[in-house]
Amino acid sequence: MVTATHEASHRLFQEHPEALAPVFEALGLPPPLKTDFHELSPDVTEIRPMERRADTVLKFEPDVGEHFVLAVEAQTKKDPDKAKSWSYYVAYLHAKYDLPVLLVVVCRDRSTASWATGPFECTVDPWTTQVTRPFVLGPQSVPEVTDETVVARQPALAALSAIVHSESRRAAAILETVARGLMSFEPDITKYWFEVVEVGLESTPTRKNWRKLMQDVVTHFPGHRTLFEEKYLEGKAESKAEDILRVLKVRGLTVSDDDRERITTCTDLDTLTAWFDRSLTATTAEDLFAEEKPAS
């Protein structure tokens, strides 16, 4: 079953394969360049009714050095059937592209990461026909990013670190560092990385912490009205306006078109908060604006 972690893994490595830096370092290879990678079809199906798809399949073609295929998979738990699929992926991709294949598995918890290293063997006692040994990107192999300058230089690695270490004891410190470091980018880029991390964390307590951090750091430069801040505040205002109208509706109070427009077009959070407080006790919708009317 495709999970949010699989989706984040696919998006991260497809669009930013430089996040594979820990793999290349461990193999003694030069740091990977994004231009050295080309996406291949993740479909490894030969007979359509039995569909098999890897999360991400890339072809690594540097100007100098060995060319090979990378298959990247996200794994959240031990699964013997998945191990069999990995053996199939490697054999199929090797035969199809006539290139060596490196299988990389991304794990968030240590026990799954330890299991995923294999080796997974196909044997007819005492003969071993095939051995599959994935390279695992997990808590044991991905560095803990706790320096904002690293986030600024390597946002893909920082995002991977936040996801992979989301269940570790230092998760809170890593998330805070990554969140603050991502604010050094332009708003659209910051938003992109925030979303990648959020999707990768799935519906866990850590994801809730990440969403709170997003709210806290979004006003890193309060009052400067950056595009990111404006979009955030617009969303908060829209949500607050909806809350006000919902309260009035539940309390059975009639809202005129003019009053509704006044509420929904207001972008000042302090004003909306005051209106919301009044909506809890108001006897008419007009009471929300009573103190704003000029004295006669």
KOLDORO-495140 format. One record per residue (C-alpha): residue number from 0; y, x, z. Coordinates in pm, whole numbers. Each point is the difference from the previous one (the first is absolute). Layout:
@nr->NUM | v->Y | u->X | w->Z
...
//
This chain:
@nr->0 | v->0 | u->0 | w->0
@nr->1 | v->344 | u->130 | w->-94
@nr->2 | v->216 | u->38 | w->311
@nr->3 | v->366 | u->81 | w->53
@nr->4 | v->-99 | u->358 | w->81
@nr->5 | v->-173 | u->29 | w->-338
@nr->6 | v->310 | u->-141 | w->-168
@nr->7 | v->227 | u->248 | w->177
@nr->8 | v->-233 | u->287 | w->-83
@nr->9 | v->-4 | u->-97 | w->-367
@nr->10 | v->380 | u->-30 | w->-14
@nr->11 | v->61 | u->323 | w->189
@nr->12 | v->-231 | u->230 | w->-195
@nr->13 | v->58 | u->-164 | w->-337
@nr->14 | v->377 | u->32 | w->24
@nr->15 | v->20 | u->309 | w->222
@nr->16 | v->-310 | u->220 | w->-41
@nr->17 | v->192 | u->282 | w->168
@nr->18 | v->-119 | u->-168 | w->324
@nr->19 | v->-329 | u->180 | w->-73
@nr->20 | v->161 | u->326 | w->113
@nr->21 | v->-234 | u->40 | w->304
@nr->22 | v->-300 | u->-19 | w->-234
@nr->23 | v->133 | u->273 | w->-230
@nr->24 | v->97 | u->220 | w->294
@nr->25 | v->-348 | u->-29 | w->149
@nr->26 | v->-157 | u->89 | w->-335
@nr->27 | v->226 | u->302 | w->-40
@nr->28 | v->179 | u->-148 | w->-301
@nr->29 | v->376 | u->14 | w->-70
@nr->30 | v->201 | u->-304 | w->118
@nr->31 | v->-51 | u->-286 | w->-249
@nr->32 | v->282 | u->-108 | w->-229
@nr->33 | v->39 | u->-364 | w->-95
@nr->34 | v->19 | u->95 | w->-368
@nr->35 | v->-351 | u->150 | w->18
@nr->36 | v->-159 | u->-340 | w->60
@nr->37 | v->-86 | u->-276 | w->-245
@nr->38 | v->-132 | u->-338 | w->107
@nr->39 | v->-342 | u->-103 | w->-126
@nr->40 | v->-160 | u->-342 | w->9
@nr->41 | v->-153 | u->-73 | w->343
@nr->42 | v->-262 | u->-217 | w->-171
@nr->43 | v->-336 | u->174 | w->23
@nr->44 | v->-197 | u->-303 | w->-119
@nr->45 | v->-261 | u->33 | w->-270
@nr->46 | v->-139 | u->-355 | w->21
@nr->47 | v->276 | u->-255 | w->51
@nr->48 | v->-179 | u->-241 | w->238
@nr->49 | v->-34 | u->284 | w->255
@nr->50 | v->358 | u->113 | w->46
@nr->51 | v->73 | u->335 | w->161
@nr->52 | v->352 | u->133 | w->46
@nr->53 | v->131 | u->304 | w->182
@nr->54 | v->341 | u->-38 | w->168
@nr->55 | v->170 | u->271 | w->-207
@nr->56 | v->-126 | u->239 | w->-268
@nr->57 | v->218 | u->291 | w->-114
@nr->58 | v->-49 | u->284 | w->-243
@nr->59 | v->140 | u->332 | w->123
@nr->60 | v->115 | u->215 | w->-293
@nr->61 | v->211 | u->298 | w->111
@nr->62 | v->138 | u->246 | w->-255
@nr->63 | v->-209 | u->271 | w->165
@nr->64 | v->-325 | u->-51 | w->187
@nr->65 | v->-295 | u->-234 | w->8
@nr->66 | v->29 | u->-358 | w->-119
@nr->67 | v->-187 | u->-267 | w->194
@nr->68 | v->-13 | u->-371 | w->83
@nr->69 | v->107 | u->-135 | w->339
@nr->70 | v->-135 | u->-329 | w->129
@nr->71 | v->188 | u->-123 | w->307
@nr->72 | v->-147 | u->-264 | w->231
@nr->73 | v->126 | u->-157 | w->324
@nr->74 | v->-261 | u->-74 | w->265
@nr->75 | v->62 | u->-184 | w->327
@nr->76 | v->-356 | u->-8 | w->139
@nr->77 | v->-347 | u->147 | w->-44
@nr->78 | v->-180 | u->-163 | w->-291
@nr->79 | v->-332 | u->137 | w->-132
@nr->80 | v->32 | u->-212 | w->-315
@nr->81 | v->338 | u->158 | w->-73
@nr->82 | v->-153 | u->344 | w->27
@nr->83 | v->-243 | u->-98 | w->-276
@nr->84 | v->292 | u->-121 | w->-213
@nr->85 | v->175 | u->334 | w->46
@nr->86 | v->-304 | u->182 | w->-138
@nr->87 | v->12 | u->-229 | w->-300
@nr->88 | v->375 | u->56 | w->-52
@nr->89 | v->-43 | u->378 | w->-1
@nr->90 | v->-296 | u->-2 | w->-238
@nr->91 | v->161 | u->-249 | w->-238
@nr->92 | v->340 | u->174 | w->-13
@nr->93 | v->-165 | u->339 | w->-48
@nr->94 | v->-201 | u->-133 | w->-293
@nr->95 | v->291 | u->-193 | w->-154
@nr->96 | v->265 | u->272 | w->10
@nr->97 | v->-224 | u->308 | w->0
@nr->98 | v->207 | u->148 | w->282
@nr->99 | v->-72 | u->87 | w->365
@nr->100 | v->76 | u->-287 | w->237
@nr->101 | v->165 | u->20 | w->341
@nr->102 | v->-43 | u->-311 | w->215
@nr->103 | v->273 | u->-41 | w->263
@nr->104 | v->-43 | u->-260 | w->275
@nr->105 | v->290 | u->-112 | w->220
@nr->106 | v->-86 | u->-112 | w->355
@nr->107 | v->213 | u->-108 | w->294
@nr->108 | v->-244 | u->52 | w->288
@nr->109 | v->-191 | u->311 | w->97
@nr->110 | v->-351 | u->-149 | w->13
@nr->111 | v->26 | u->-143 | w->-351
@nr->112 | v->149 | u->327 | w->-123
@nr->113 | v->-287 | u->200 | w->150
@nr->114 | v->-257 | u->-232 | w->-158
@nr->115 | v->173 | u->5 | w->-339
@nr->116 | v->-36 | u->377 | w->-35
@nr->117 | v->-371 | u->-51 | w->-64
@nr->118 | v->-196 | u->157 | w->-150
@nr->119 | v->-158 | u->-310 | w->-160
@nr->120 | v->-329 | u->98 | w->-156
@nr->121 | v->-233 | u->-158 | w->-252
@nr->122 | v->-341 | u->146 | w->83
@nr->123 | v->-366 | u->-40 | w->-79
@nr->124 | v->-148 | u->189 | w->287
@nr->125 | v->17 | u->298 | w->-7
@nr->126 | v->212 | u->12 | w->-316
@nr->127 | v->378 | u->-65 | w->-3
@nr->128 | v->114 | u->-141 | w->-333
@nr->129 | v->367 | u->-54 | w->72
@nr->130 | v->247 | u->78 | w->281
@nr->131 | v->345 | u->-160 | w->39
@nr->132 | v->252 | u->169 | w->229
@nr->133 | v->344 | u->-169 | w->4
@nr->134 | v->312 | u->186 | w->104
@nr->135 | v->140 | u->-213 | w->283
@nr->136 | v->370 | u->-47 | w->68
@nr->137 | v->-4 | u->-118 | w->359
@nr->138 | v->139 | u->80 | w->346
@nr->139 | v->-185 | u->333 | w->-3
@nr->140 | v->144 | u->124 | w->-332
@nr->141 | v->343 | u->-162 | w->-51
@nr->142 | v->282 | u->165 | w->199
@nr->143 | v->192 | u->-204 | w->256
@nr->144 | v->355 | u->-24 | w->-136
@nr->145 | v->241 | u->25 | w->293
@nr->146 | v->289 | u->175 | w->-176
@nr->147 | v->255 | u->-206 | w->-194
@nr->148 | v->68 | u->288 | w->-239
@nr->149 | v->-365 | u->-15 | w->-112
@nr->150 | v->45 | u->-372 | w->-75
@nr->151 | v->304 | u->78 | w->-214
@nr->152 | v->-189 | u->269 | w->-196
@nr->153 | v->-338 | u->-173 | w->-24
@nr->154 | v->34 | u->-378 | w->40
@nr->155 | v->-343 | u->-65 | w->-154
@nr->156 | v->-170 | u->225 | w->253
@nr->157 | v->205 | u->-157 | w->280
@nr->158 | v->-108 | u->-350 | w->-105
@nr->159 | v->-362 | u->112 | w->-11
@nr->160 | v->36 | u->155 | w->346
@nr->161 | v->143 | u->-323 | w->143
@nr->162 | v->-293 | u->-199 | w->-140
@nr->163 | v->-280 | u->244 | w->84
@nr->164 | v->119 | u->64 | w->357
@nr->165 | v->82 | u->-366 | w->73
@nr->166 | v->-283 | u->-20 | w->256
@nr->167 | v->70 | u->331 | w->174
@nr->168 | v->173 | u->52 | w->334
@nr->169 | v->303 | u->152 | w->-175
@nr->170 | v->36 | u->-288 | w->-244
@nr->171 | v->328 | u->-122 | w->153
@nr->172 | v->167 | u->342 | w->-28
@nr->173 | v->-121 | u->46 | w->-358
@nr->174 | v->119 | u->-344 | w->-108
@nr->175 | v->344 | u->55 | w->153
@nr->176 | v->38 | u->338 | w->-169
@nr->177 | v->-107 | u->-139 | w->-337
@nr->178 | v->226 | u->-305 | w->30
@nr->179 | v->307 | u->209 | w->83
@nr->180 | v->-81 | u->262 | w->-262
@nr->181 | v->-28 | u->-265 | w->-272
@nr->182 | v->358 | u->-106 | w->69
@nr->183 | v->116 | u->321 | w->-170
@nr->184 | v->-78 | u->-154 | w->-341
@nr->185 | v->184 | u->-253 | w->-210
@nr->186 | v->-56 | u->-361 | w->119
@nr->187 | v->-243 | u->-94 | w->-279
@nr->188 | v->-215 | u->308 | w->64
@nr->189 | v->5 | u->-61 | w->376
@nr->190 | v->-108 | u->-359 | w->-55
@nr->191 | v->-282 | u->112 | w->-229
@nr->192 | v->-147 | u->240 | w->257
@nr->193 | v->44 | u->-246 | w->286
@nr->194 | v->-208 | u->-251 | w->-196
@nr->195 | v->-272 | u->252 | w->-90
@nr->196 | v->-47 | u->87 | w->368
@nr->197 | v->13 | u->-362 | w->112
@nr->198 | v->-269 | u->-107 | w->-245
@nr->199 | v->-217 | u->296 | w->97
@nr->200 | v->17 | u->-91 | w->370
@nr->201 | v->-137 | u->-352 | w->-65
@nr->202 | v->5 | u->-263 | w->277
@nr->203 | v->-22 | u->239 | w->296
@nr->204 | v->219 | u->50 | w->309
@nr->205 | v->122 | u->318 | w->-166
@nr->206 | v->131 | u->-205 | w->-291
@nr->207 | v->204 | u->-210 | w->243
@nr->208 | v->148 | u->319 | w->144
@nr->209 | v->84 | u->117 | w->-351
@nr->210 | v->178 | u->-326 | w->-84
@nr->211 | v->206 | u->32 | w->319
@nr->212 | v->90 | u->357 | w->-93
@nr->213 | v->110 | u->-122 | w->-342
@nr->214 | v->241 | u->-237 | w->172
@nr->215 | v->126 | u->266 | w->239
@nr->216 | v->66 | u->275 | w->-254
@nr->217 | v->143 | u->-225 | w->-269
@nr->218 | v->333 | u->16 | w->181
@nr->219 | v->-21 | u->381 | w->23
@nr->220 | v->353 | u->3 | w->-140
@nr->221 | v->130 | u->-332 | w->138
@nr->222 | v->321 | u->-134 | w->-143
@nr->223 | v->-14 | u->208 | w->-318
@nr->224 | v->-137 | u->-299 | w->-191
@nr->225 | v->-254 | u->197 | w->-199
@nr->226 | v->-201 | u->-202 | w->-251
@nr->227 | v->-308 | u->22 | w->222
@nr->228 | v->195 | u->-121 | w->301
@nr->229 | v->157 | u->-286 | w->-196
@nr->230 | v->-336 | u->-121 | w->-128
@nr->231 | v->-143 | u->16 | w->350
@nr->232 | v->290 | u->-192 | w->152
@nr->233 | v->-12 | u->-258 | w->-277
@nr->234 | v->-363 | u->-66 | w->84
@nr->235 | v->76 | u->-30 | w->371
@nr->236 | v->285 | u->-243 | w->-70
@nr->237 | v->-214 | u->-214 | w->-229
@nr->238 | v->-275 | u->-18 | w->262
@nr->239 | v->248 | u->-94 | w->274
@nr->240 | v->152 | u->-274 | w->-216
@nr->241 | v->-347 | u->-144 | w->-64
@nr->242 | v->-66 | u->-2 | w->376
@nr->243 | v->321 | u->-194 | w->64
@nr->244 | v->-81 | u->-264 | w->-262
@nr->245 | v->-355 | u->-29 | w->133
@nr->246 | v->123 | u->-63 | w->355
@nr->247 | v->245 | u->-265 | w->-119
@nr->248 | v->-274 | u->-170 | w->-200
@nr->249 | v->-247 | u->0 | w->290
@nr->250 | v->267 | u->-147 | w->228
@nr->251 | v->65 | u->-277 | w->-253
@nr->252 | v->361 | u->93 | w->-74
@nr->253 | v->148 | u->-77 | w->-342
@nr->254 | v->143 | u->297 | w->-191
@nr->255 | v->256 | u->-68 | w->-271
@nr->256 | v->-3 | u->193 | w->-325
@nr->257 | v->321 | u->177 | w->99
@nr->258 | v->-139 | u->104 | w->339
@nr->259 | v->-326 | u->114 | w->-156
@nr->260 | v->188 | u->215 | w->-251
@nr->261 | v->217 | u->143 | w->275
@nr->262 | v->-310 | u->104 | w->197
@nr->263 | v->-199 | u->140 | w->-292
@nr->264 | v->289 | u->201 | w->-146
@nr->265 | v->107 | u->160 | w->327
@nr->266 | v->-91 | u->371 | w->12
@nr->267 | v->143 | u->88 | w->343
@nr->268 | v->-290 | u->40 | w->243
@nr->269 | v->215 | u->-45 | w->312
@nr->270 | v->133 | u->-331 | w->-131
@nr->271 | v->-346 | u->-119 | w->-99
@nr->272 | v->-136 | u->93 | w->342
@nr->273 | v->274 | u->-203 | w->167
@nr->274 | v->-76 | u->-297 | w->-225
@nr->275 | v->-370 | u->29 | w->78
@nr->276 | v->69 | u->-7 | w->376
@nr->277 | v->214 | u->-311 | w->-43
@nr->278 | v->-260 | u->-170 | w->-218
@nr->279 | v->-231 | u->-19 | w->302
@nr->280 | v->234 | u->-237 | w->187
@nr->281 | v->232 | u->-144 | w->-267
@nr->282 | v->16 | u->-377 | w->-43
@nr->283 | v->120 | u->26 | w->-361
@nr->284 | v->-13 | u->273 | w->-260
@nr->285 | v->379 | u->22 | w->11
@nr->286 | v->-23 | u->117 | w->363
@nr->287 | v->-116 | u->339 | w->-128
@nr->288 | v->352 | u->68 | w->-128
@nr->289 | v->196 | u->-177 | w->275
@nr->290 | v->155 | u->313 | w->154
@nr->291 | v->109 | u->124 | w->-342
@nr->292 | v->227 | u->-297 | w->-71
@nr->293 | v->370 | u->81 | w->45
@nr->294 | v->171 | u->-158 | w->299
@nr->295 | v->213 | u->-303 | w->-86
//
